[in-house]
Amino acid sequence: MRFNIIGRNIDVTEGLKSAIYEKLGKLGKYFQPDTPINVTLSVEKDSQKIEVTIPVKGNIIRSEQESTDMYVSIDLVEEIIERQLKKYKTKLTDANKGAVSISDFAESYIEEDFEESEEIRIERTKRFAVKPMDPEEACMQMELLGHTFFVFRSALTEEINVVYKRKNGTYGLIEPEY
C-alpha cells in the first residue's frame, strides 16, 4: 500500500506516521501492494480528525473519525474501515457475484464532500468517472462512503440515477423522466 499522508493545521510527526503505518498497514491483506491510501489529518480547536480514502475498482472505501486525541482517531478509523471491508466482501459474496477478494480491485474515482453554508459558495469541485451499475451496487457504494445519497449511471438504461437513504433506513431511487 502506498500511503499519502497530509496534515492540515498539524505537523505530521514520525510518531503519527508510525501509528498510521502500523494501524492501517494491517489492512494490507485486503489490497494490492500499489493501492493508494489517502490519509488527511486535521486539527480544529479541540478536535483531532483523520480522513482515510482508499480508491478501489468502481468503489471507494472511506472513513472519517474525530476525537480529542489523534491516536484515538487513528484507532477508530482503522476499526471502521476494516468493518466496512468485511461487510462489503460479505455483500459481494451474498449477491452471488462469487467470492471476490478486495485485492482484485484497482484505483477508481474520488468522492465529493458536501458542506452546508448560508451563502451558496462552491469551495471544491471534483470530477470522477461514473461507472454503470445497478441500484443495489450503488446502495452498497453509498454505505461504504457513509453518505446519504449516491449518483450513478444505470447499467440498464445508461441514464444518471440517484439512490438515497431515507430516514426510516430504507432506500429510494430517483430516475430521470423525459
C-alpha positions, -999 to +999 in steps of 0.1 A: +000+000+000+012+035-008+004+060+019-002+096+011-003+115+044-013+151+045-016+174+076-039+204+079-031+227+109-009+199+122+027+188+117+027+151+107+054+137+131+072+105+127+051+091+157+019+099+138+032+084+106+044+053+125+009+049+141-008+052+107+016+027+091+010+003+120-028+005+122-037+009+086-009-014+075-030-042+090-054-037+061-028-046+035-041-081+033-072-067+016-054-047-011-028-049-039+007-036-028+004-005-050-031+006-037-030+042-026-042+051+009-050+088+012-048+100+048-056+136+059-050+146+095-065+179+107-069+198+139-096+224+147-099+237+182-102+206+205-110+183+176-084+159+161-098+144+128-085+118+104-099+111+070-089+079+051-099+073+015-090+042-004-100+041-041-107+006-054-121-005-088-156+010-091-158+018-054-142+038-027-136+029+009-138+060+032-139+068+068-137+100+089-132+099+126-128+126+152-118+127+188-097+148+212-066+126+206-052+119+171-040+084+181-076+075+193-089+088+159-064+066+141-076+036+161-112+044+154-108+049+116-089+016+113-117-003+130-144+013+108-125+006+076-119-030+085-156-034+094-166-018+060-143-041+041-157-072+058-193-060+052-185-052+016-169-086+010-199-104+026-224-084+004-205-093-027-205-130-018-242-129-008-251-112-040-240-143-059-213-124-076-188-150-064-162-148-036-144-117-048-113-106-030-109-069-023-074-072-035-087-078-070-097-042-072-077-012-085-079+026-084-112+043-094-125+077-086-127+104-059-158+111-038-171+145-032-176+162+001-206+184+006-210+211+033-239+234+041-235+271+044-258+301+044-245+316+012-241+294-018-204+290-024-187+261-042-155+255-024-143+224-042-150+207-074-141+171-081-145+150-112-148+112-112-157+085-137-193+074-134-193+036-137-225+019-149-240-001-120-273-014-107-292+003-079-282-024-053-245-019-061-250+019-059-266+015-024-236-006-013-212+021-025-232+048-007-229+028+025-192+024+021-188+061+017-211+068+047-232+092+025-269+096+024-271+097-014-251+084-044-252+095-081-245+067-106-252+057-142-278+029-146-263-002-162-298-009-177-308+025-191-274+043-192-292+073-175-279+091-145-298+080-114-296+088-077-301+064-047-307+079-013-311+067+023-345+076+038-350+085+075-366+051+082-335+033+070-349+022+036-336+033+002-350+054-025-342+056-062-345+087-084-347+080-122-350+107-149-383+112-166-384+127-201 
